Amino acid sequence: MAKKKTKPNLEIEKVIADEKGKQSNHQKHKKTSSYVTYAILSLTFLIALLYFGYTLIDLENVQNATSQIITSSFLLVSATVFLIVALIRAKKNFDPSFVIIASLFLLCFSSFQLASSAGFVVLPTDIVLPDFTNQSLVDVLSWASENKITIEETYENSDLVPSYHIIQQNISPGTSLKKVDTVQVMVSDGPDLKKQVMFPNMVGKNVDTVISFVEENHFSNVTIDFIASEVERDSILEQDKSGLLPRDDAIRMVASLGNETLSPLPMEDLTNQTLFIASTWCKRNGLGVEIIYDYSDTIAKGLVITQSVASGEMVTPGTDTIIITVSKGQKITVPDFATMSVEEMTAWAMEYNIKINFENRYDANIAIGELISSSIDAGTTIDEGSEIEIVISKGPLKMEEFETAEEYRAWAEKNGVAYKEEVAYSNDVATGGIISVTPSVGTILQNGETIVLTISQGKQVTVPYLVGKRRSEITQICNDQGLRCSFIYGGYSETVGRNIAIRQSRSSGSTIAQNATITITLSQGIIEKVNVPNFVGQTQSSVQSQCNSLGITCNFQVESNYSSTPQGQVTRQSHSGTMNKGSTITIYVSRGPAQSYQVVIQATWFGTTYNETVATLKEK
């Protein structure tokens, strides 16, 4: 007979059952959390893997490739680590909340990076300066207009870059436009026909070799004539010049037609060929050539417009002459540039092969971007290749503020502003500083207006009276008043002692700037007197000795005439008596009495002519 369960036993069983239920619910919750964790981690790993793969595939189009690879690698490694950690701890009792939150963050970040790289999400970016190299000037000007950037153009010849395309720019591509307001670009002006290029001796070469060389090196004035010859056909027989030559130099060559009779042949299509190519084809096939020029709206200057014999028709060498019409380019009428933008002017110039030299200049009366002047008036007819000087307004120029006169000078010269400088004393502005500027800062400068810079001379100083003062005293006075004193010696004085001022370069009582220089003339001292005796009748050596003792300079001069006074004795002197020591006198000495000689003229001294006789007598 079964025992009847007591009430306490039922309560225990209920508690056990509740506990088992709780454990079961916890296991179910734990299992659900694990599934969620695995799903998020797996999705995160998949997105990170896709982002890493996309980065490697699209590597050539990524500007910051290294940064992208590092970012994608980090995300992939992080997702992998979280997934491995979750798998290892799967059977252990741990809270997956941190892993889920971190995984969600990685998932969002990886998804955003992938969408951004693939172009599904477009982020706002800083506008940077593009690379203009080889771009059309019209496109560059259009871009500059849209981005409010000023383009300054200079032209340079180039063999590699087509005309009106950009060779280089002064600011590196990728620079933020926040730092750019003006870009200087060098524009191609096409090949320089004046450039000297080595033209080799082509004698013995084939005509096709010459044609290729001429076109590749942009020679513009080469002529090849053909004559019958025993030499192989199309071989160059003569060449009038070679070596380093300008590209537009006239070079004449002669080639062989061979010695066989040339057969009729079908006419080739020479339209749109250069005159050199067209005329050479005719001549090398024994055909005469006649050239005429005409305007064309469709065929570029220098290319063939029409030919007198249609392409494909038979022509006979030695009989037929082909008339070739060569384009002079379009007959161009200059438009009214005042109605056009810079981009439109440039596009027009490119279309008609006209070179426009733009200059930007400030103008108080013409709005920015508007035409100031053109070197050729609207309606004028010009040919291709002509040049036009156009000045475009930069708008009004405002007076700016600078700290130094040098900055003002540089600014004025850069902007073509006339200026003059005035000086004034100032107790507040240091020497060389700006006291005032006219017109005032912020004022719009009118066309042709001259700005006036008033520059400080420093503090005003009254020149003291320095004559009669000693050098040491003068030096102290100059130092006290902020003056610069320069000293020179002016010679000996009758009454003033050494190092005492006898003159000053600036009058006392006049005003000068502080730190100005005054030149002070000092006395060398009171001069010593000597008594110069009468030297007449004495010898030169005796007089020289006395001059040395007296401290005077004696210059000796021989008398021009003979006299009874013995040679070398003093006949007269320029000064005598009391003189300043160091003075100079002139002493005259006798030439001595004249001497007589007996001359016997020999017959051999007489020549055959008068002049010969005179010359011989003078010699003797």
Secondary structure as the mmCIF struct_conf table of DSSP 4:
data_model
#
loop_
_struct_conf.conf_type_id
_struct_conf.id
_struct_conf.beg_label_comp_id
_struct_conf.beg_label_asym_id
_struct_conf.beg_label_seq_id
_struct_conf.end_label_comp_id
_struct_conf.end_label_asym_id
_struct_conf.end_label_seq_id
HELX_LH_PP_P HELX_LH_PP_P1 ALA A 2 THR A 6
HELX_RH_AL_P HELX_RH_AL_P1 LYS A 7 ILE A 57
TURN_TY1_P TURN_TY1_P1 ASP A 58 ASP A 58
HELX_RH_3T_P HELX_RH_3T_P1 LEU A 59 ASN A 61
TURN_TY1_P TURN_TY1_P2 GLN A 63 ASN A 64
HELX_RH_AL_P HELX_RH_AL_P2 ALA A 65 ILE A 88
TURN_TY1_P TURN_TY1_P3 ARG A 89 LYS A 91
BEND BEND1 LYS A 92 LYS A 92
TURN_TY1_P TURN_TY1_P4 PRO A 96 PRO A 96
HELX_RH_AL_P HELX_RH_AL_P3 SER A 97 ALA A 118
TURN_TY1_P TURN_TY1_P5 GLY A 119 GLY A 119
BEND BEND2 PHE A 120 VAL A 121
STRN STRN1 VAL A 128 VAL A 128
TURN_TY1_P TURN_TY1_P6 THR A 133 ASN A 134
STRN STRN2 SER A 136 SER A 136
HELX_RH_AL_P HELX_RH_AL_P4 LEU A 137 GLU A 146
TURN_TY1_P TURN_TY1_P7 ASN A 147 LYS A 148
STRN STRN3 THR A 150 GLU A 156
BEND BEND3 ASP A 159 VAL A 161
HELX_LH_PP_P HELX_LH_PP_P2 PRO A 162 PRO A 162
TURN_TY1_P TURN_TY1_P8 SER A 163 TYR A 164
STRN STRN4 HIS A 165 HIS A 165
STRN STRN5 ILE A 166 GLN A 169
BEND BEND4 ASN A 170 ILE A 171
TURN_TY1_P TURN_TY1_P9 PRO A 173 GLY A 174
STRN STRN6 SER A 176 SER A 176
HELX_RH_3T_P HELX_RH_3T_P2 LEU A 177 LYS A 179
BEND BEND5 ASP A 181 ASP A 181
STRN STRN7 THR A 182 SER A 188
TURN_TY1_P TURN_TY1_P10 LEU A 193 LYS A 194
BEND BEND6 LYS A 195 LYS A 195
STRN STRN8 GLN A 196 PHE A 199
TURN_TY1_P TURN_TY1_P11 VAL A 203 GLY A 204
BEND BEND7 LYS A 205 LYS A 205
STRN STRN9 ASN A 206 ASN A 206
HELX_RH_AL_P HELX_RH_AL_P5 VAL A 207 GLU A 216
TURN_TY1_P TURN_TY1_P12 ASN A 217 HIS A 218
STRN STRN10 VAL A 222 ILE A 227
BEND BEND8 GLU A 230 VAL A 231
HELX_LH_PP_P HELX_LH_PP_P3 GLU A 232 GLU A 232
TURN_TY1_P TURN_TY1_P13 ARG A 233 ASP A 234
STRN STRN11 SER A 235 SER A 235
STRN STRN12 ILE A 236 GLN A 239
BEND BEND9 ASP A 240 ASP A 240
STRN STRN13 GLY A 243 PRO A 246
TURN_TY1_P TURN_TY1_P14 ARG A 247 ASP A 248
BEND BEND10 ASP A 249 ASP A 249
STRN STRN14 ILE A 251 SER A 256
BEND BEND11 ASN A 259 GLU A 260
HELX_LH_PP_P HELX_LH_PP_P4 THR A 261 PRO A 264
STRN STRN15 LEU A 265 PRO A 266
HELX_LH_PP_P HELX_LH_PP_P5 MET A 267 GLU A 268
TURN_TY1_P TURN_TY1_P15 THR A 271 ASN A 272
BEND BEND12 GLN A 273 GLN A 273
STRN STRN16 THR A 274 THR A 274
HELX_RH_AL_P HELX_RH_AL_P6 LEU A 275 ARG A 284
TURN_TY1_P TURN_TY1_P16 ASN A 285 GLY A 286
STRN STRN17 GLY A 288 ASP A 294
BEND BEND13 ASP A 297 ILE A 299
HELX_LH_PP_P HELX_LH_PP_P6 ALA A 300 ALA A 300
TURN_TY1_P TURN_TY1_P17 LYS A 301 GLY A 302
STRN STRN18 LEU A 303 LEU A 303
STRN STRN19 VAL A 304 GLN A 307
BEND BEND14 SER A 308 VAL A 309
TURN_TY1_P TURN_TY1_P18 SER A 311 GLY A 312
STRN STRN20 MET A 314 VAL A 315
TURN_TY1_P TURN_TY1_P19 PRO A 317 THR A 319
STRN STRN21 THR A 321 SER A 327
STRN STRN22 ILE A 332 THR A 333
HELX_RH_3T_P HELX_RH_3T_P3 PHE A 337 THR A 339
BEND BEND15 MET A 340 MET A 340
HELX_RH_AL_P HELX_RH_AL_P7 VAL A 342 TYR A 352
TURN_TY1_P TURN_TY1_P20 ASN A 353 ASN A 353
STRN STRN23 LYS A 355 ARG A 361
BEND BEND16 ALA A 364 ILE A 366
TURN_TY1_P TURN_TY1_P21 ILE A 368 GLY A 369
BEND BEND17 GLU A 370 GLU A 370
STRN STRN24 LEU A 371 SER A 374
BEND BEND18 SER A 375 ILE A 376
TURN_TY1_P TURN_TY1_P22 ALA A 378 GLY A 379
STRN STRN25 THR A 381 ILE A 382
TURN_TY1_P TURN_TY1_P23 GLU A 384 GLY A 385
STRN STRN26 GLU A 387 SER A 393
STRN STRN27 LEU A 397 LYS A 398
HELX_LH_PP_P HELX_LH_PP_P7 MET A 399 GLU A 400
BEND BEND19 GLU A 403 GLU A 403
STRN STRN28 THR A 404 THR A 404
HELX_RH_AL_P HELX_RH_AL_P8 ALA A 405 LYS A 414
TURN_TY1_P TURN_TY1_P24 ASN A 415 GLY A 416
STRN STRN29 ALA A 418 ALA A 424
BEND BEND20 ASN A 427 VAL A 429
HELX_LH_PP_P HELX_LH_PP_P8 ALA A 430 ALA A 430
TURN_TY1_P TURN_TY1_P25 THR A 431 GLY A 432
STRN STRN30 GLY A 433 GLY A 433
STRN STRN31 ILE A 434 THR A 438
BEND BEND21 PRO A 439 PRO A 439
HELX_LH_PP_P HELX_LH_PP_P9 SER A 440 SER A 440
TURN_TY1_P TURN_TY1_P26 VAL A 441 GLY A 442
HELX_LH_PP_P HELX_LH_PP_P10 THR A 443 THR A 443
STRN STRN32 ILE A 444 LEU A 445
HELX_LH_PP_P HELX_LH_PP_P11 GLN A 446 GLN A 446
TURN_TY1_P TURN_TY1_P27 ASN A 447 GLY A 448
STRN STRN33 THR A 450 SER A 456
BEND BEND22 LYS A 459 LYS A 459
STRN STRN34 GLN A 460 THR A 462
HELX_LH_PP_P HELX_LH_PP_P12 VAL A 463 TYR A 465
TURN_TY1_P TURN_TY1_P28 VAL A 467 GLY A 468
STRN STRN35 ARG A 470 ARG A 470
HELX_RH_AL_P HELX_RH_AL_P9 ARG A 471 GLN A 481
TURN_TY1_P TURN_TY1_P29 GLY A 482 GLY A 482
STRN STRN36 ARG A 484 TYR A 489
STRN STRN37 SER A 493 SER A 493
BEND BEND23 GLU A 494 THR A 495
HELX_LH_PP_P HELX_LH_PP_P13 VAL A 496 GLY A 497
TURN_TY1_P TURN_TY1_P30 ARG A 498 ASN A 499
STRN STRN38 ILE A 500 ILE A 500
STRN STRN39 ALA A 501 GLN A 504
BEND BEND24 SER A 505 ARG A 506
TURN_TY1_P TURN_TY1_P31 SER A 508 GLY A 509
STRN STRN40 THR A 511 ALA A 513
TURN_TY1_P TURN_TY1_P32 GLN A 514 ASN A 515
STRN STRN41 THR A 517 LEU A 522
STRN STRN42 ILE A 526 ILE A 526
HELX_LH_PP_P HELX_LH_PP_P14 ILE A 527 GLU A 528
STRN STRN43 LYS A 529 VAL A 532
TURN_TY1_P TURN_TY1_P33 VAL A 536 GLY A 537
BEND BEND25 GLN A 538 GLN A 538
STRN STRN44 THR A 539 THR A 539
HELX_RH_AL_P HELX_RH_AL_P10 GLN A 540 LEU A 550
TURN_TY1_P TURN_TY1_P34 GLY A 551 GLY A 551
STRN STRN45 THR A 553 VAL A 558
BEND BEND26 SER A 560 ASN A 561
BEND BEND27 SER A 564 THR A 565
HELX_LH_PP_P HELX_LH_PP_P15 PRO A 566 PRO A 566
TURN_TY1_P TURN_TY1_P35 GLN A 567 GLY A 568
STRN STRN46 GLN A 569 GLN A 569
STRN STRN47 VAL A 570 GLN A 573
BEND BEND28 SER A 574 SER A 574
STRN STRN48 GLY A 577 ASN A 580
TURN_TY1_P TURN_TY1_P36 LYS A 581 GLY A 582
STRN STRN49 THR A 584 VAL A 589
HELX_RH_3T_P HELX_RH_3T_P4 ALA A 603 TRP A 605
BEND BEND29 THR A 608 THR A 609
HELX_RH_AL_P HELX_RH_AL_P11 TYR A 610 GLU A 619
#
